[in-house]
Amino acid sequence: MEYTVCDEARTNWRMAQCVETGVRVSLADGVTPALEFMLRCGVPREVAMRVLSGPRFGRHAPAGRVVR
């Protein structure tokens, strides 16, 4: 499977798209190719590792704040 690096001007949108694509790559081809793709896209390693480690490592609401 061939993957291309995102190169749009808006960093946040670009990074979000690369992360979403990385998740799809992990489901299709595994974590290692997904991590490599995300790093080539410029996603910080700690973000890529957290996303690819599963939902329990995702962002959490700040203490004292209820999310509904």
PDB file of N, CA, C and O in Angstrom:
ATOM      1  N   MET A   1       0.847  -1.172   0.000  1.00  0.00           N
ATOM      2  CA  MET A   1       0.000   0.000   0.000  1.00  0.00           C
ATOM      3  C   MET A   1       0.894   1.237   0.000  1.00  0.00           C
ATOM      4  O   MET A   1       1.822   1.329   0.803  1.00  0.00           O
ATOM      5  N   GLU A   2       0.622   2.188  -0.891  1.00  0.00           N
ATOM      6  CA  GLU A   2       1.422   3.402  -1.020  1.00  0.00           C
ATOM      7  C   GLU A   2       0.779   4.542  -0.235  1.00  0.00           C
ATOM      8  O   GLU A   2      -0.432   4.747  -0.321  1.00  0.00           O
ATOM      9  N   TYR A   3       1.586   5.290   0.534  1.00  0.00           N
ATOM     10  CA  TYR A   3       1.089   6.410   1.314  1.00  0.00           C
ATOM     11  C   TYR A   3       1.870   7.643   0.931  1.00  0.00           C
ATOM     12  O   TYR A   3       3.077   7.569   0.698  1.00  0.00           O
ATOM     13  N   THR A   4       1.199   8.773   0.862  1.00  0.00           N
ATOM     14  CA  THR A   4       1.871  10.024   0.554  1.00  0.00           C
ATOM     15  C   THR A   4       1.841  10.914   1.774  1.00  0.00           C
ATOM     16  O   THR A   4       0.952  10.804   2.619  1.00  0.00           O
ATOM     17  N   VAL A   5       2.822  11.797   1.862  1.00  0.00           N
ATOM     18  CA  VAL A   5       2.913  12.717   2.982  1.00  0.00           C
ATOM     19  C   VAL A   5       2.021  13.919   2.694  1.00  0.00           C
ATOM     20  O   VAL A   5       2.017  14.450   1.583  1.00  0.00           O
ATOM     21  N   CYS A   6       1.266  14.340   3.705  1.00  0.00           N
ATOM     22  CA  CYS A   6       0.390  15.501   3.563  1.00  0.00           C
ATOM     23  C   CYS A   6       1.242  16.762   3.435  1.00  0.00           C
ATOM     24  O   CYS A   6       2.279  16.868   4.090  1.00  0.00           O
ATOM     25  N   ASP A   7       0.825  17.718   2.604  1.00  0.00           N
ATOM     26  CA  ASP A   7       1.603  18.951   2.487  1.00  0.00           C
ATOM     27  C   ASP A   7       0.737  20.199   2.395  1.00  0.00           C
ATOM     28  O   ASP A   7       1.161  21.190   1.800  1.00  0.00           O
ATOM     29  N   GLU A   8      -0.455  20.182   2.961  1.00  0.00           N
ATOM     30  CA  GLU A   8      -1.320  21.349   2.971  1.00  0.00           C
ATOM     31  C   GLU A   8      -0.746  22.431   3.890  1.00  0.00           C
ATOM     32  O   GLU A   8       0.073  22.144   4.762  1.00  0.00           O
ATOM     33  N   ALA A   9      -1.177  23.659   3.689  1.00  0.00           N
ATOM     34  CA  ALA A   9      -0.617  24.792   4.424  1.00  0.00           C
ATOM     35  C   ALA A   9      -1.041  24.854   5.889  1.00  0.00           C
ATOM     36  O   ALA A   9      -0.243  25.268   6.729  1.00  0.00           O
ATOM     37  N   ARG A  10      -2.250  24.463   6.219  1.00  0.00           N
ATOM     38  CA  ARG A  10      -2.725  24.594   7.598  1.00  0.00           C
ATOM     39  C   ARG A  10      -2.241  23.430   8.441  1.00  0.00           C
ATOM     40  O   ARG A  10      -2.673  22.294   8.244  1.00  0.00           O
ATOM     41  N   THR A  11      -1.356  23.700   9.367  1.00  0.00           N
ATOM     42  CA  THR A  11      -0.709  22.670  10.163  1.00  0.00           C
ATOM     43  C   THR A  11      -1.687  21.834  10.963  1.00  0.00           C
ATOM     44  O   THR A  11      -1.597  20.607  10.924  1.00  0.00           O
ATOM     45  N   ASN A  12      -2.619  22.439  11.688  1.00  0.00           N
ATOM     46  CA  ASN A  12      -3.525  21.664  12.531  1.00  0.00           C
ATOM     47  C   ASN A  12      -4.398  20.741  11.700  1.00  0.00           C
ATOM     48  O   ASN A  12      -4.575  19.573  12.046  1.00  0.00           O
ATOM     49  N   TRP A  13      -4.946  21.259  10.603  1.00  0.00           N
ATOM     50  CA  TRP A  13      -5.775  20.435   9.728  1.00  0.00           C
ATOM     51  C   TRP A  13      -4.920  19.341   9.106  1.00  0.00           C
ATOM     52  O   TRP A  13      -5.337  18.185   9.030  1.00  0.00           O
ATOM     53  N   ARG A  14      -3.741  19.704   8.668  1.00  0.00           N
ATOM     54  CA  ARG A  14      -2.819  18.758   8.052  1.00  0.00           C
ATOM     55  C   ARG A  14      -2.461  17.648   9.034  1.00  0.00           C
ATOM     56  O   ARG A  14      -2.483  16.468   8.686  1.00  0.00           O
ATOM     57  N   MET A  15      -2.132  18.035  10.258  1.00  0.00           N
ATOM     58  CA  MET A  15      -1.753  17.032  11.249  1.00  0.00           C
ATOM     59  C   MET A  15      -2.932  16.126  11.582  1.00  0.00           C
ATOM     60  O   MET A  15      -2.759  14.916  11.728  1.00  0.00           O
ATOM     61  N   ALA A  16      -4.126  16.695  11.704  1.00  0.00           N
ATOM     62  CA  ALA A  16      -5.311  15.884  11.986  1.00  0.00           C
ATOM     63  C   ALA A  16      -5.537  14.862  10.875  1.00  0.00           C
ATOM     64  O   ALA A  16      -5.854  13.705  11.151  1.00  0.00           O
ATOM     65  N   GLN A  17      -5.378  15.280   9.635  1.00  0.00           N
ATOM     66  CA  GLN A  17      -5.548  14.369   8.508  1.00  0.00           C
ATOM     67  C   GLN A  17      -4.491  13.271   8.533  1.00  0.00           C
ATOM     68  O   GLN A  17      -4.794  12.109   8.265  1.00  0.00           O
ATOM     69  N   CYS A  18      -3.255  13.635   8.854  1.00  0.00           N
ATOM     70  CA  CYS A  18      -2.177  12.640   8.920  1.00  0.00           C
ATOM     71  C   CYS A  18      -2.411  11.644  10.051  1.00  0.00           C
ATOM     72  O   CYS A  18      -2.137  10.454   9.898  1.00  0.00           O
ATOM     73  N   VAL A  19      -2.913  12.123  11.175  1.00  0.00           N
ATOM     74  CA  VAL A  19      -3.208  11.223  12.298  1.00  0.00           C
ATOM     75  C   VAL A  19      -4.333  10.265  11.911  1.00  0.00           C
ATOM     76  O   VAL A  19      -4.246   9.066  12.174  1.00  0.00           O
ATOM     77  N   GLU A  20      -5.391  10.792  11.286  1.00  0.00           N
ATOM     78  CA  GLU A  20      -6.496   9.926  10.864  1.00  0.00           C
ATOM     79  C   GLU A  20      -6.020   8.877   9.864  1.00  0.00           C
ATOM     80  O   GLU A  20      -6.390   7.707   9.961  1.00  0.00           O
ATOM     81  N   THR A  21      -5.202   9.296   8.907  1.00  0.00           N
ATOM     82  CA  THR A  21      -4.657   8.349   7.937  1.00  0.00           C
ATOM     83  C   THR A  21      -3.775   7.334   8.638  1.00  0.00           C
ATOM     84  O   THR A  21      -3.817   6.149   8.308  1.00  0.00           O
ATOM     85  N   GLY A  22      -2.973   7.778   9.606  1.00  0.00           N
ATOM     86  CA  GLY A  22      -2.118   6.870  10.367  1.00  0.00           C
ATOM     87  C   GLY A  22      -2.911   5.804  11.097  1.00  0.00           C
ATOM     88  O   GLY A  22      -2.494   4.647  11.159  1.00  0.00           O
ATOM     89  N   VAL A  23      -4.051   6.186  11.648  1.00  0.00           N
ATOM     90  CA  VAL A  23      -4.911   5.207  12.324  1.00  0.00           C
ATOM     91  C   VAL A  23      -5.413   4.174  11.323  1.00  0.00           C
ATOM     92  O   VAL A  23      -5.429   2.977  11.611  1.00  0.00           O
ATOM     93  N   ARG A  24      -5.825   4.644  10.136  1.00  0.00           N
ATOM     94  CA  ARG A  24      -6.280   3.699   9.102  1.00  0.00           C
ATOM     95  C   ARG A  24      -5.140   2.783   8.659  1.00  0.00           C
ATOM     96  O   ARG A  24      -5.355   1.593   8.428  1.00  0.00           O
ATOM     97  N   VAL A  25      -3.934   3.330   8.542  1.00  0.00           N
ATOM     98  CA  VAL A  25      -2.779   2.513   8.168  1.00  0.00           C
ATOM     99  C   VAL A  25      -2.527   1.455   9.240  1.00  0.00           C
ATOM    100  O   VAL A  25      -2.219   0.308   8.915  1.00  0.00           O
ATOM    101  N   SER A  26      -2.656   1.829  10.515  1.00  0.00           N
ATOM    102  CA  SER A  26      -2.406   0.859  11.591  1.00  0.00           C
ATOM    103  C   SER A  26      -3.407  -0.293  11.539  1.00  0.00           C
ATOM    104  O   SER A  26      -3.054  -1.442  11.808  1.00  0.00           O
ATOM    105  N   LEU A  27      -4.657   0.019  11.193  1.00  0.00           N
ATOM    106  CA  LEU A  27      -5.662  -1.034  11.103  1.00  0.00           C
ATOM    107  C   LEU A  27      -5.395  -1.965   9.919  1.00  0.00           C
ATOM    108  O   LEU A  27      -5.645  -3.168   9.999  1.00  0.00           O
ATOM    109  N   ALA A  28      -4.888  -1.405   8.829  1.00  0.00           N
ATOM    110  CA  ALA A  28      -4.652  -2.196   7.620  1.00  0.00           C
ATOM    111  C   ALA A  28      -3.310  -2.912   7.631  1.00  0.00           C
ATOM    112  O   ALA A  28      -3.217  -4.073   7.232  1.00  0.00           O
ATOM    113  N   ASP A  29      -2.260  -2.213   8.093  1.00  0.00           N
ATOM    114  CA  ASP A  29      -0.900  -2.728   7.927  1.00  0.00           C
ATOM    115  C   ASP A  29      -0.104  -2.879   9.210  1.00  0.00           C
ATOM    116  O   ASP A  29       0.995  -3.432   9.189  1.00  0.00           O
ATOM    117  N   GLY A  30      -0.631  -2.403  10.319  1.00  0.00           N
ATOM    118  CA  GLY A  30       0.074  -2.534  11.589  1.00  0.00           C
ATOM    119  C   GLY A  30       0.610  -1.216  12.111  1.00  0.00           C
ATOM    120  O   GLY A  30       0.597  -0.197  11.420  1.00  0.00           O
ATOM    121  N   VAL A  31       1.078  -1.261  13.339  1.00  0.00           N
ATOM    122  CA  VAL A  31       1.514  -0.064  14.048  1.00  0.00           C
ATOM    123  C   VAL A  31       2.807   0.511  13.477  1.00  0.00           C
ATOM    124  O   VAL A  31       2.931   1.730  13.364  1.00  0.00           O
ATOM    125  N   THR A  32       3.760  -0.323  13.117  1.00  0.00           N
ATOM    126  CA  THR A  32       5.049   0.183  12.641  1.00  0.00           C
ATOM    127  C   THR A  32       4.908   1.021  11.373  1.00  0.00           C
ATOM    128  O   THR A  32       5.434   2.133  11.334  1.00  0.00           O
ATOM    129  N   PRO A  33       4.222   0.540  10.333  1.00  0.00           N
ATOM    130  CA  PRO A  33       4.047   1.390   9.155  1.00  0.00           C
ATOM    131  C   PRO A  33       3.261   2.666   9.469  1.00  0.00           C
ATOM    132  O   PRO A  33       3.530   3.719   8.891  1.00  0.00           O
ATOM    133  N   ALA A  34       2.296   2.573  10.381  1.00  0.00           N
ATOM    134  CA  ALA A  34       1.517   3.747  10.765  1.00  0.00           C
ATOM    135  C   ALA A  34       2.396   4.776  11.458  1.00  0.00           C
ATOM    136  O   ALA A  34       2.306   5.969  11.168  1.00  0.00           O
ATOM    137  N   LEU A  35       3.244   4.321  12.370  1.00  0.00           N
ATOM    138  CA  LEU A  35       4.155   5.228  13.067  1.00  0.00           C
ATOM    139  C   LEU A  35       5.103   5.890  12.078  1.00  0.00           C
ATOM    140  O   LEU A  35       5.321   7.099  12.149  1.00  0.00           O
ATOM    141  N   GLU A  36       5.662   5.126  11.171  1.00  0.00           N
ATOM    142  CA  GLU A  36       6.575   5.679  10.172  1.00  0.00           C
ATOM    143  C   GLU A  36       5.869   6.729   9.316  1.00  0.00           C
ATOM    144  O   GLU A  36       6.433   7.787   9.039  1.00  0.00           O
ATOM    145  N   PHE A  37       4.642   6.440   8.899  1.00  0.00           N
ATOM    146  CA  PHE A  37       3.873   7.397   8.103  1.00  0.00           C
ATOM    147  C   PHE A  37       3.654   8.682   8.879  1.00  0.00           C
ATOM    148  O   PHE A  37       3.893   9.772   8.358  1.00  0.00           O
ATOM    149  N   MET A  38       3.199   8.564  10.124  1.00  0.00           N
ATOM    150  CA  MET A  38       2.895   9.748  10.918  1.00  0.00           C
ATOM    151  C   MET A  38       4.137  10.592  11.172  1.00  0.00           C
ATOM    152  O   MET A  38       4.068  11.821  11.145  1.00  0.00           O
ATOM    153  N   LEU A  39       5.262   9.950  11.416  1.00  0.00           N
ATOM    154  CA  LEU A  39       6.498  10.700  11.634  1.00  0.00           C
ATOM    155  C   LEU A  39       6.928  11.432  10.369  1.00  0.00           C
ATOM    156  O   LEU A  39       7.402  12.565  10.444  1.00  0.00           O
ATOM    157  N   ARG A  40       6.767  10.797   9.204  1.00  0.00           N
ATOM    158  CA  ARG A  40       7.094  11.457   7.931  1.00  0.00           C
ATOM    159  C   ARG A  40       6.182  12.661   7.687  1.00  0.00           C
ATOM    160  O   ARG A  40       6.584  13.639   7.057  1.00  0.00           O
ATOM    161  N   CYS A  41       4.961  12.578   8.191  1.00  0.00           N
ATOM    162  CA  CYS A  41       4.004  13.688   8.049  1.00  0.00           C
ATOM    163  C   CYS A  41       4.323  14.837   8.998  1.00  0.00           C
ATOM    164  O   CYS A  41       3.790  15.935   8.833  1.00  0.00           O
ATOM    165  N   GLY A  42       5.170  14.607   9.974  1.00  0.00           N
ATOM    166  CA  GLY A  42       5.497  15.651  10.927  1.00  0.00           C
ATOM    167  C   GLY A  42       4.710  15.594  12.226  1.00  0.00           C
ATOM    168  O   GLY A  42       4.750  16.534  13.020  1.00  0.00           O
ATOM    169  N   VAL A  43       3.998  14.500  12.447  1.00  0.00           N
ATOM    170  CA  VAL A  43       3.280  14.331  13.714  1.00  0.00           C
ATOM    171  C   VAL A  43       4.329  14.077  14.798  1.00  0.00           C
ATOM    172  O   VAL A  43       5.178  13.202  14.631  1.00  0.00           O
ATOM    173  N   PRO A  44       4.288  14.821  15.903  1.00  0.00           N
ATOM    174  CA  PRO A  44       5.259  14.581  16.972  1.00  0.00           C
ATOM    175  C   PRO A  44       5.193  13.124  17.456  1.00  0.00           C
ATOM    176  O   PRO A  44       4.114  12.541  17.554  1.00  0.00           O
ATOM    177  N   ARG A  45       6.354  12.557  17.753  1.00  0.00           N
ATOM    178  CA  ARG A  45       6.438  11.148  18.151  1.00  0.00           C
ATOM    179  C   ARG A  45       5.525  10.839  19.337  1.00  0.00           C
ATOM    180  O   ARG A  45       4.855   9.806  19.340  1.00  0.00           O
ATOM    181  N   GLU A  46       5.486  11.716  20.344  1.00  0.00           N
ATOM    182  CA  GLU A  46       4.666  11.423  21.530  1.00  0.00           C
ATOM    183  C   GLU A  46       3.176  11.384  21.177  1.00  0.00           C
ATOM    184  O   GLU A  46       2.424  10.598  21.754  1.00  0.00           O
ATOM    185  N   VAL A  47       2.750  12.217  20.244  1.00  0.00           N
ATOM    186  CA  VAL A  47       1.353  12.202  19.805  1.00  0.00           C
ATOM    187  C   VAL A  47       1.059  10.910  19.048  1.00  0.00           C
ATOM    188  O   VAL A  47       0.057  10.243  19.304  1.00  0.00           O
ATOM    189  N   ALA A  48       1.942  10.567  18.116  1.00  0.00           N
ATOM    190  CA  ALA A  48       1.753   9.349  17.325  1.00  0.00           C
ATOM    191  C   ALA A  48       1.716   8.122  18.227  1.00  0.00           C
ATOM    192  O   ALA A  48       0.864   7.250  18.051  1.00  0.00           O
ATOM    193  N   MET A  49       2.625   8.046  19.185  1.00  0.00           N
ATOM    194  CA  MET A  49       2.668   6.896  20.086  1.00  0.00           C
ATOM    195  C   MET A  49       1.401   6.810  20.935  1.00  0.00           C
ATOM    196  O   MET A  49       0.871   5.721  21.155  1.00  0.00           O
ATOM    197  N   ARG A  50       0.915   7.964  21.413  1.00  0.00           N
ATOM    198  CA  ARG A  50      -0.301   7.963  22.235  1.00  0.00           C
ATOM    199  C   ARG A  50      -1.499   7.490  21.406  1.00  0.00           C
ATOM    200  O   ARG A  50      -2.299   6.678  21.871  1.00  0.00           O
ATOM    201  N   VAL A  51      -1.618   7.999  20.183  1.00  0.00           N
ATOM    202  CA  VAL A  51      -2.748   7.625  19.329  1.00  0.00           C
ATOM    203  C   VAL A  51      -2.690   6.142  18.983  1.00  0.00           C
ATOM    204  O   VAL A  51      -3.707   5.450  19.028  1.00  0.00           O
ATOM    205  N   LEU A  52      -1.514   5.660  18.640  1.00  0.00           N
ATOM    206  CA  LEU A  52      -1.381   4.272  18.203  1.00  0.00           C
ATOM    207  C   LEU A  52      -1.391   3.273  19.356  1.00  0.00           C
ATOM    208  O   LEU A  52      -1.495   2.066  19.137  1.00  0.00           O
ATOM    209  N   SER A  53      -1.281   3.780  20.588  1.00  0.00           N
ATOM    210  CA  SER A  53      -1.297   2.893  21.751  1.00  0.00           C
ATOM    211  C   SER A  53      -2.706   2.520  22.178  1.00  0.00           C
ATOM    212  O   SER A  53      -2.881   1.616  22.995  1.00  0.00           O
ATOM    213  N   GLY A  54      -3.699   3.186  21.650  1.00  0.00           N
ATOM    214  CA  GLY A  54      -5.078   2.845  21.966  1.00  0.00           C
ATOM    215  C   GLY A  54      -5.791   3.945  22.700  1.00  0.00           C
ATOM    216  O   GLY A  54      -5.166   4.904  23.150  1.00  0.00           O
ATOM    217  N   PRO A  55      -7.102   3.819  22.826  1.00  0.00           N
ATOM    218  CA  PRO A  55      -7.911   4.882  23.403  1.00  0.00           C
ATOM    219  C   PRO A  55      -7.611   5.182  24.874  1.00  0.00           C
ATOM    220  O   PRO A  55      -7.830   6.308  25.322  1.00  0.00           O
ATOM    221  N   ARG A  56      -7.126   4.227  25.614  1.00  0.00           N
ATOM    222  CA  ARG A  56      -6.869   4.496  27.039  1.00  0.00           C
ATOM    223  C   ARG A  56      -5.722   5.479  27.239  1.00  0.00           C
ATOM    224  O   ARG A  56      -5.552   6.004  28.339  1.00  0.00           O
ATOM    225  N   PHE A  57      -4.922   5.742  26.186  1.00  0.00           N
ATOM    226  CA  PHE A  57      -3.814   6.680  26.287  1.00  0.00           C
ATOM    227  C   PHE A  57      -4.135   8.023  25.642  1.00  0.00           C
ATOM    228  O   PHE A  57      -3.264   8.887  25.539  1.00  0.00           O
ATOM    229  N   GLY A  58      -5.371   8.200  25.211  1.00  0.00           N
ATOM    230  CA  GLY A  58      -5.769   9.447  24.562  1.00  0.00           C
ATOM    231  C   GLY A  58      -5.853  10.594  25.551  1.00  0.00           C
ATOM    232  O   GLY A  58      -5.566  10.436  26.738  1.00  0.00           O
ATOM    233  N   ARG A  59      -6.250  11.747  25.043  1.00  0.00           N
ATOM    234  CA  ARG A  59      -6.397  12.925  25.896  1.00  0.00           C
ATOM    235  C   ARG A  59      -7.508  12.711  26.900  1.00  0.00           C
ATOM    236  O   ARG A  59      -8.510  12.058  26.606  1.00  0.00           O
ATOM    237  N   HIS A  60      -7.330  13.252  28.061  1.00  0.00           N
ATOM    238  CA  HIS A  60      -8.345  13.180  29.114  1.00  0.00           C
ATOM    239  C   HIS A  60      -8.759  14.588  29.482  1.00  0.00           C
ATOM    240  O   HIS A  60      -7.981  15.529  29.326  1.00  0.00           O
ATOM    241  N   ALA A  61      -9.977  14.739  29.969  1.00  0.00           N
ATOM    242  CA  ALA A  61     -10.462  16.046  30.409  1.00  0.00           C
ATOM    243  C   ALA A  61      -9.641  16.502  31.599  1.00  0.00           C
ATOM    244  O   ALA A  61      -9.229  15.675  32.412  1.00  0.00           O
ATOM    245  N   PRO A  62      -9.392  17.804  31.721  1.00  0.00           N
ATOM    246  CA  PRO A  62      -8.678  18.318  32.890  1.00  0.00           C
ATOM    247  C   PRO A  62      -9.410  17.964  34.181  1.00  0.00           C
ATOM    248  O   PRO A  62     -10.634  17.842  34.190  1.00  0.00           O
ATOM    249  N   ALA A  63      -8.669  17.802  35.257  1.00  0.00           N
ATOM    250  CA  ALA A  63      -9.256  17.434  36.543  1.00  0.00           C
ATOM    251  C   ALA A  63     -10.317  18.450  36.943  1.00  0.00           C
ATOM    252  O   ALA A  63     -10.125  19.657  36.793  1.00  0.00           O
ATOM    253  N   GLY A  64     -11.438  17.950  37.452  1.00  0.00           N
ATOM    254  CA  GLY A  64     -12.506  18.802  37.914  1.00  0.00           C
ATOM    255  C   GLY A  64     -13.497  19.198  36.834  1.00  0.00           C
ATOM    256  O   GLY A  64     -14.507  19.837  37.129  1.00  0.00           O
ATOM    257  N   ARG A  65     -13.231  18.834  35.609  1.00  0.00           N
ATOM    258  CA  ARG A  65     -14.133  19.182  34.513  1.00  0.00           C
ATOM    259  C   ARG A  65     -14.903  17.956  34.067  1.00  0.00           C
ATOM    260  O   ARG A  65     -14.314  16.912  33.788  1.00  0.00           O
ATOM    261  N   VAL A  66     -16.211  18.079  34.001  1.00  0.00           N
ATOM    262  CA  VAL A  66     -17.061  16.976  33.594  1.00  0.00           C
ATOM    263  C   VAL A  66     -17.337  17.079  32.094  1.00  0.00           C
ATOM    264  O   VAL A  66     -17.760  18.124  31.601  1.00  0.00           O
ATOM    265  N   VAL A  67     -17.094  15.992  31.383  1.00  0.00           N
ATOM    266  CA  VAL A  67     -17.359  15.948  29.950  1.00  0.00           C
ATOM    267  C   VAL A  67     -18.593  15.104  29.722  1.00  0.00           C
ATOM    268  O   VAL A  67     -18.659  13.961  30.176  1.00  0.00           O
ATOM    269  N   ARG A  68     -19.581  15.658  29.017  1.00  0.00           N
ATOM    270  CA  ARG A  68     -20.831  14.923  28.773  1.00  0.00           C
ATOM    271  C   ARG A  68     -21.049  14.730  27.324  1.00  0.00           C
ATOM    272  O   ARG A  68     -22.049  14.134  26.924  1.00  0.00           O
TER     273      ARG A  68
END
